[in-house]
């Protein structure tokens, strides 16, 4: 993207003020660059449940405690209640998945990843209740985020500008009930590299979907740190 890079890999993983690299979610105490999807945890299920209660309770209270008279207002309130129930159901489902499986973890063969570099990844997900996972699929996509002002409103635009299907593999299992899937992939040589500022973000995302008997069970999403190939080669 033509942006000069000044970074110190010795402090990698800590986002300093003005850093253009996003901060990955490392597994605490692992000693390795293993990424974890925090959305797979029980805490990640609380957010949609809270919003679901807020969306359903207050409009529902107004709807059933005030006299009828405005059909348009009633319709809007009903829509809010339905959205609330939908969000709450998503939270319940996420909570159930968190009860069945440990959070998804991703181990890249190298991190950060250079543009043009071919590398491998291993995804693993532990089953807590004996639930069976037989297939996994993966997708690499480039996501751009722009935050700007429109009058007095702050607008956030998120767009997927590139996507690549990495294929479906059989899920291997060890004796401890941990399911694994492996893929080999390459970040395009032309990039772009990762970028993270207050108003603009460019992130390479890795999404893994697990299946049981052809039915989708859950997705895990990870942020890969990508740096320009030439910038590293010249400093070597």
RAZI-V962397 format. One line per field, one symbol per residue. ss: DSSP state (H for helix, E for strand, L for the rest). psi: psi as a letter, one per 20 degrees, with the letter a starting at -180 (. if undefined). burial: b if it has 9 or more other ideal C-beta (glycine too) atoms within 8 Angstrom, else e. A space follows every 10 residues. Layout:
# RAZI-V962397
ss = ???
psi = ???
burial = ???
This chain:
# RAZI-V962397
ss = LLLLLLLLHH HLLLLLLLLL LLLLLELLLL LLLEEELHHH LHHHHHHHHH HHHHHHHHHH HHHHHLLLLL HHHHHHHHHH HHHHHHHHHH HHHHHHHHHH ELLLEEEELL LLEELLLEEE EEEEEEELLL LLLLEEEEEE EEEEEEEEEE LLEEEEEEEE EEEEEEEEEE LEELLLLEEE EEEEEELLLL LLLLEELLLE EEEEEEEEEE EELLEEEEEE EEEELEELHH HHHHHL
psi = jkpppoqoih kpipoqpiqj pqpqnqppjh jrmpqqoiii rhhiihghgg hggghhgghh gggiiqqqho hggggghggg gggghgghhg ggghhgghhh qrqpqpoqhq prpqpipprq qppqppphjj qpphqqqqpp qpppppprpn ciqppopppo iqqppirpqq oqqaijkpqq qqqprppphi brrqpoahiq poppqopppq qolippgrqq pqpqopqqgh hghhi.
burial = eeeebebeee ebeeeeeeeb bbebbbbeee eebbbbbbeb beebbbebbb bbbbbbbebb ebbeeeeeee eeebebbbeb bebbbbbbbb bbebbebbeb bebbbbbbee bbbbbebebb bbbbbbbbee bebebbbbbb bbbbbebeee eeeeeeeeee eeeeebeebe beeeeebbbb bbbebebeee bbbbbbeeeb bbbbbbbbbb bbeeeebbeb bbbbbbbbbe bbeeee
